[in-house]
Amino acid sequence: MTADDSFGRLDDDDYPAYTMGRAAEMLGTSQGFLRAIGEARLITPLRSEGGHRRYSRYQLRLAARARELVDQGTPIEAACRIIILEDQLEEAQRINEEYRRAAGTPTPPAST
């Protein structure tokens, strides 16, 4: 792997670039919080060859959303479930929009 390959992966939202300590520091939370949302299956960090947890930017965004909900009083398990459902809904809407475009069907107006 060349240096150019390594730098290119830093633009990848799924590249596990952050250690647990750095991720907790960036989120302003504890390492225990990151372990808890992992146990709740919101995120599954990759492991380094030495067995250390590594987090991607995408996972950090999910963790930040979980922290926001927990800070508002939502139990951690419920916060994780909410985020998983929000993520699934967003993905389903994206797929539906792709199907509409492929079929030439106009997008329905957004509901308010």
TAQUI-V7077 format. One record per backbone hydrogen bond with DSSP energy under -1.0 kcal/mol. CO is the residue of the C=O (numbers start at 1). NH is the residue of the N-H. If there is no record, write none. Layout:
co:nh
CO:NH
CO:NH
This chain:
co:nh
2:6
3:7
4:8
5:9
8:11
9:12
12:15
13:58
15:17
18:55
19:23
20:24
21:25
22:26
23:27
24:28
24:29
30:34
31:35
32:36
33:37
34:38
35:39
36:40
37:42
38:41
46:54
48:51
52:48
54:46
55:18
56:60
57:61
58:62
59:63
60:64
61:65
62:66
63:67
64:68
65:69
66:70
67:71
69:74
70:73
75:79
76:80
77:81
78:82
79:83
80:84
81:85
82:86
83:87
84:88
85:89
86:90
87:91
88:92
89:93
90:94
91:95
92:96
93:97
94:98
95:99
96:100
97:101
98:102
99:103
100:105
